[in-house]
Amino acid sequence: MIDLTDTQPAGTAIDRFPVRPVTPSAQVDSLAREIVALKKRLNAVVLAHNYQIPEIQDVADFVGDSLGLSQQAAKTPADVIVFCGVHFMAETAKILNPHKVVVLPDRDAGCSLEESCPADKLRALQATNPNFHTIAYINCSAEVKAASDVICTSGNAVKIVRHAPKDRDLLFVPDENLGAWVMEQTQRPMTLWKGNCYVHVEWTHAAIARIRREHPDAPVVAHPECTRAVRMLADEVCSTEKMVTWCRASTAKSIIIATEAGMLHRLKRECPDKQFIPAPTENCRCNECRFMKMNTLEKLHACMETLGPRVELSPDLIERARRPIERMLEISAMPLENAG
């Protein structure tokens, strides 16, 4: 029997959320100006995930979700890609740009989903069923991507699954909550890996029900990495990028957001006329990802000055991992009628 649950993200409710030092505003302005100058000198592009701190989002050339960042990484003309996110995202940029320099502010910025799915355990499970068609959520290592048939993001997972071969048994890794939501949308049965995002599973049905009672006119928008108990209370379940378009279109003046807290900065910029209420958790301030918040403006500046830490992958791994990513990008670009 294959044990899929013994690799768990480390950390407790206390050590997940270290207090970050506050950078004085004058220093923020100075660092931001220097980063802009470094971008020009290096011909660099700064990509930032929606969960990054506001100061990083404000100096980035592109802020988005995993799909948008992958698309930007695939087409950038820059010589240097500075990826403000977590390690697997920078790996994706390197896979799509093997001859470019890819750096990230903190090499240790990881992901609980990536940690939950070691490549050797995935291969062991795949060996039990030669008919598996493996769909890997982009929150995984390059080795896991290389062992998969196609990659997906929260923004295109439904489309990727609908496009999957009808005669294959689908294996979805590593997020069981996203996978369960996709099954609800597509009615395609899948074997789900037992992994989760430690941030998104902190929200509970009781906490969301309570905030809804406190703000009865505010709809709830939740990320599909949340548990089903939370998703069933949401008015919309979607990727972070879809959250932006949904909130823009909504007539509600206040909206409850159940995803990582960095998203609130992006939403406030895009929808300044609306109030965004962070969904509460039961026991702790668990709506911040300690990995995403390892990146700081100071580290961003330092990595551009030194061009390190760099992401380096072997040519063989890059070749094997690129194919399922390119498959994802091809399917994402297809008209909806061709994704059935």
C-alpha positions as CSV (number, residue, x, y, z in Angstrom):
1,M,0.0,0.0,0.0
2,I,1.3,3.4,-0.9
3,D,1.3,6.0,1.9
4,L,0.4,9.4,0.3
5,T,0.0,11.3,3.6
6,D,3.3,11.2,5.5
7,T,4.9,14.2,3.9
8,Q,3.3,17.1,5.7
9,P,4.3,20.8,5.7
10,A,6.2,21.8,8.8
11,G,5.0,24.6,11.0
12,T,2.5,25.5,13.6
13,A,0.0,28.3,14.0
14,I,2.6,30.2,15.9
15,D,5.7,29.8,13.7
16,R,3.9,30.1,10.4
17,F,3.4,33.8,10.9
18,P,6.6,35.5,12.1
19,V,6.3,39.3,12.5
20,R,7.8,41.0,9.5
21,P,9.8,44.2,10.1
22,V,8.2,47.3,8.7
23,T,10.3,49.1,6.2
24,P,10.2,52.9,6.5
25,S,8.3,54.5,3.7
26,A,11.4,56.6,2.6
27,Q,13.4,53.4,2.3
28,V,10.6,51.7,0.3
29,D,10.6,54.6,-2.1
30,S,14.4,54.5,-2.5
31,L,14.4,50.7,-3.0
32,A,11.6,51.0,-5.5
33,R,13.5,53.6,-7.6
34,E,16.6,51.4,-7.5
35,I,14.7,48.4,-8.6
36,V,13.2,50.3,-11.6
37,A,16.8,51.4,-12.5
38,L,18.0,47.8,-12.2
39,K,15.2,46.6,-14.5
40,K,16.4,48.9,-17.2
41,R,20.1,48.1,-16.8
42,L,19.5,44.3,-16.8
43,N,16.7,44.2,-19.3
44,A,14.8,42.4,-16.6
45,V,11.1,41.7,-16.0
46,V,9.7,41.4,-12.5
47,L,6.8,39.0,-12.2
48,A,4.8,39.0,-9.0
49,H,2.1,36.6,-7.8
50,N,-1.1,38.1,-6.4
51,Y,-0.1,36.9,-2.9
52,Q,3.1,39.0,-2.8
53,I,3.4,42.0,-0.4
54,P,2.0,45.3,-1.7
55,E,5.4,46.9,-2.1
56,I,6.5,44.1,-4.5
57,Q,3.3,44.2,-6.4
58,D,3.7,47.9,-6.9
59,V,7.1,47.6,-8.6
60,A,6.3,44.5,-10.6
61,D,5.8,44.6,-14.4
62,F,3.1,42.0,-14.2
63,V,1.0,40.9,-11.2
64,G,-1.2,37.8,-11.7
65,D,-2.1,34.2,-10.9
66,S,-0.1,31.1,-11.9
67,L,-1.6,30.9,-15.4
68,G,-1.0,34.6,-16.2
69,L,2.5,34.4,-14.8
70,S,3.3,31.3,-16.9
71,Q,2.0,33.0,-20.0
72,Q,4.1,36.1,-19.3
73,A,7.2,34.0,-18.6
74,A,6.6,32.1,-21.9
75,K,6.6,35.3,-24.0
76,T,8.8,37.8,-22.3
77,P,11.6,39.3,-24.3
78,A,13.6,40.2,-21.2
79,D,17.1,38.7,-20.6
80,V,16.4,38.3,-16.8
81,I,13.3,37.1,-15.2
82,V,12.8,38.1,-11.5
83,F,10.1,35.9,-10.1
84,C,8.5,37.1,-6.9
85,G,6.5,34.1,-5.8
86,V,7.5,30.7,-4.6
87,H,10.2,28.3,-5.9
88,F,8.0,26.2,-8.2
89,M,6.8,29.3,-10.0
90,A,10.4,30.4,-10.7
91,E,11.1,26.8,-11.9
92,T,8.3,27.1,-14.4
93,A,9.7,30.3,-15.8
94,K,13.1,28.6,-16.2
95,I,11.6,25.6,-17.9
96,L,9.9,27.9,-20.4
97,N,13.1,30.1,-20.7
98,P,16.0,27.7,-20.4
99,H,18.6,30.2,-21.8
100,K,17.5,33.1,-19.7
101,V,18.6,34.0,-16.2
102,V,15.8,33.4,-13.7
103,V,16.2,34.6,-10.1
104,L,13.9,34.7,-7.1
105,P,14.2,36.8,-3.9
106,D,14.3,33.9,-1.5
107,R,15.3,30.4,-2.5
108,D,13.5,28.9,0.6
109,A,10.1,30.3,-0.5
110,G,8.4,26.9,-0.9
111,C,4.9,25.5,-1.0
112,S,3.0,23.0,1.2
113,L,1.4,21.5,-1.9
114,E,4.8,21.0,-3.6
115,E,6.1,19.4,-0.4
116,S,3.1,17.0,-0.1
117,C,3.9,15.4,-3.5
118,P,7.4,13.9,-3.8
119,A,8.2,12.8,-7.4
120,D,9.2,9.3,-6.2
121,K,5.8,8.7,-4.5
122,L,4.0,10.0,-7.6
123,R,5.9,7.6,-9.8
124,A,5.1,4.7,-7.4
125,L,1.4,5.5,-7.6
126,Q,1.5,5.8,-11.4
127,A,3.1,2.4,-11.6
128,T,-0.1,0.8,-10.1
129,N,-2.2,1.9,-13.1
130,P,-0.6,2.2,-16.6
131,N,-3.9,3.8,-17.7
132,F,-3.4,6.9,-15.5
133,H,-3.5,10.3,-17.3
134,T,-1.8,12.5,-14.8
135,I,-3.0,16.1,-14.4
136,A,-0.7,18.1,-12.1
137,Y,-1.7,21.4,-10.5
138,I,1.2,23.8,-11.2
139,N,1.9,24.0,-7.5
140,C,4.4,21.1,-7.8
141,S,8.1,20.5,-8.4
142,A,9.8,20.3,-11.8
143,E,10.3,16.6,-11.3
144,V,6.5,16.1,-10.7
145,K,5.7,18.2,-13.8
146,A,8.1,16.0,-15.8
147,A,6.2,12.9,-14.6
148,S,2.8,14.3,-15.6
149,D,0.9,14.4,-18.9
150,V,-0.4,17.9,-18.5
151,I,-0.2,20.8,-16.1
152,C,-3.2,23.0,-14.9
153,T,-3.8,26.0,-12.8
154,S,-6.8,26.9,-10.7
155,G,-7.9,29.2,-13.6
156,N,-7.9,26.5,-16.3
157,A,-8.2,23.2,-14.4
158,V,-11.8,22.6,-15.5
159,K,-10.9,23.2,-19.1
160,I,-7.8,20.9,-18.9
161,V,-9.9,18.1,-17.3
162,R,-12.7,18.5,-19.9
163,H,-10.0,18.2,-22.6
164,A,-8.5,15.0,-21.0
165,P,-8.8,11.7,-23.0
166,K,-12.1,10.0,-22.3
167,D,-10.5,6.5,-22.3
168,R,-8.0,7.3,-19.6
169,D,-8.2,7.1,-15.8
170,L,-7.5,10.6,-14.5
171,L,-5.0,11.1,-11.6
172,F,-5.1,14.7,-10.2
173,V,-2.2,15.9,-8.1
174,P,-1.4,17.3,-5.6
175,D,-4.4,19.4,-4.3
176,E,-7.3,17.3,-3.3
177,N,-9.6,20.3,-2.7
178,L,-9.1,21.8,-6.2
179,G,-9.4,18.3,-7.7
180,A,-12.7,17.7,-5.9
181,W,-14.1,21.0,-7.1
182,V,-13.1,20.2,-10.6
183,M,-14.9,16.9,-10.4
184,E,-18.0,18.7,-9.3
185,Q,-17.8,21.0,-12.3
186,T,-16.9,18.4,-14.9
187,Q,-18.5,15.2,-13.6
188,R,-15.2,13.4,-14.5
189,P,-14.1,10.9,-11.8
190,M,-10.5,11.3,-10.8
191,T,-8.1,9.7,-8.3
192,L,-7.1,12.6,-6.0
193,W,-3.7,13.0,-4.3
194,K,-4.1,13.8,-0.6
195,G,-2.4,17.2,-0.6
196,N,-3.6,20.7,0.3
197,C,-2.6,24.3,0.7
198,Y,-2.1,24.8,4.4
199,V,-3.5,28.4,4.1
200,H,-6.7,27.6,2.4
201,V,-7.7,24.7,4.6
202,E,-7.7,27.0,7.7
203,W,-11.1,28.5,6.7
204,T,-14.0,26.6,8.1
205,H,-17.7,26.4,7.5
206,A,-18.4,27.9,10.9
207,A,-16.1,30.9,10.3
208,I,-17.5,31.7,6.9
209,A,-21.1,31.3,8.1
210,R,-20.3,33.7,10.9
211,I,-18.8,36.4,8.7
212,R,-21.8,36.1,6.3
213,R,-24.2,36.8,9.2
214,E,-22.1,39.9,10.1
215,H,-22.2,41.1,6.5
216,P,-25.4,39.8,5.1
217,D,-25.2,41.9,1.9
218,A,-21.6,40.9,1.1
219,P,-21.1,37.9,-1.3
220,V,-18.3,35.4,-0.5
221,V,-15.7,34.7,-3.2
222,A,-13.5,31.6,-2.4
223,H,-10.5,30.0,-4.0
224,P,-11.1,26.3,-5.1
225,E,-8.2,25.3,-2.8
226,C,-10.6,25.8,0.1
227,T,-12.5,22.8,1.5
228,R,-15.9,21.8,0.2
229,A,-17.4,23.0,3.5
230,V,-16.3,26.5,2.6
231,R,-16.9,26.3,-1.1
232,M,-20.6,25.4,-0.6
233,L,-21.1,28.7,1.2
234,A,-19.4,30.8,-1.5
235,D,-21.2,32.8,-4.1
236,E,-18.3,32.3,-6.5
237,V,-15.4,29.8,-6.5
238,C,-12.6,30.8,-8.8
239,S,-8.9,31.5,-9.3
240,T,-7.4,34.8,-8.1
241,E,-7.5,36.3,-11.6
242,K,-11.2,35.5,-12.0
243,M,-11.7,37.1,-8.6
244,V,-10.6,40.4,-10.1
245,T,-13.1,40.2,-13.0
246,W,-15.9,38.9,-10.8
247,C,-15.5,41.6,-8.3
248,R,-15.3,44.3,-11.0
249,A,-18.6,43.1,-12.4
250,S,-20.4,42.7,-9.0
251,T,-22.8,45.3,-7.9
252,A,-22.0,44.5,-4.2
253,K,-20.2,47.3,-2.3
254,S,-18.6,44.8,0.1
255,I,-17.2,41.4,-0.8
256,I,-15.8,38.7,1.5
257,I,-12.6,37.2,0.1
258,A,-11.4,33.7,1.1
259,T,-7.9,33.4,-0.2
260,E,-4.4,34.5,0.8
261,A,-4.4,38.1,2.1
262,G,-2.0,39.5,-0.5
263,M,-4.9,39.3,-3.0
264,L,-6.6,42.2,-1.1
265,H,-4.1,44.7,-2.3
266,R,-4.7,43.8,-6.0
267,L,-8.4,43.9,-5.5
268,K,-8.3,47.3,-3.9
269,R,-6.3,48.6,-6.8
270,E,-8.6,47.1,-9.4
271,C,-11.8,48.0,-7.6
272,P,-11.2,51.1,-5.4
273,D,-14.9,51.7,-5.0
274,K,-15.5,48.4,-3.1
275,Q,-14.7,47.2,0.4
276,F,-13.0,43.8,0.6
277,I,-13.4,41.8,3.8
278,P,-10.8,39.1,4.5
279,A,-12.5,35.9,5.5
280,P,-11.6,35.0,9.1
281,T,-10.2,31.7,10.3
282,E,-11.1,30.0,13.6
283,N,-7.9,30.1,15.7
284,C,-5.2,32.2,14.1
285,R,-4.2,34.8,11.5
286,C,-3.9,32.0,9.0
287,N,-4.8,33.9,5.8
288,E,-1.2,34.7,5.0
289,C,1.2,32.2,3.3
290,R,4.5,32.3,5.2
291,F,6.3,31.2,2.0
292,M,4.9,34.0,-0.1
293,K,5.7,36.5,2.6
294,M,9.4,35.4,2.7
295,N,10.0,37.7,-0.2
296,T,10.6,41.3,0.7
297,L,11.5,44.5,-1.2
298,E,15.0,44.3,0.3
299,K,15.5,40.7,-1.0
300,L,14.1,41.6,-4.4
301,H,16.6,44.4,-4.7
302,A,19.5,42.2,-3.5
303,C,18.7,39.4,-5.9
304,M,18.7,41.8,-8.8
305,E,22.0,43.3,-7.8
306,T,23.7,39.9,-7.5
307,L,21.6,38.0,-10.0
308,G,21.1,35.3,-7.4
309,P,19.8,33.0,-6.1
310,R,19.3,31.6,-9.6
311,V,17.1,28.7,-10.6
312,E,19.1,26.0,-12.4
313,L,17.7,22.8,-13.8
314,S,19.3,20.1,-16.0
315,P,18.5,20.2,-19.7
316,D,16.9,16.8,-19.5
317,L,14.6,17.8,-16.7
318,I,13.7,21.1,-18.5
319,E,12.8,19.1,-21.7
320,R,10.6,16.6,-19.9
321,A,8.9,19.2,-17.7
322,R,8.3,21.7,-20.6
323,R,6.1,19.4,-22.6
324,P,3.2,19.2,-20.1
325,I,3.4,22.9,-19.5
326,E,3.2,23.7,-23.2
327,R,0.3,21.3,-23.5
328,M,-1.5,23.4,-20.8
329,L,-0.8,26.6,-22.6
330,E,-2.0,25.2,-25.9
331,I,-5.3,23.9,-24.3
332,S,-5.7,27.2,-22.5
333,A,-5.6,29.1,-25.8
334,M,-8.2,26.9,-27.4
335,P,-11.8,28.1,-27.9
336,L,-14.2,26.7,-25.3
337,E,-15.9,24.5,-27.9
338,N,-12.7,22.7,-28.6
339,A,-12.1,21.9,-24.9
340,G,-14.7,19.1,-24.6
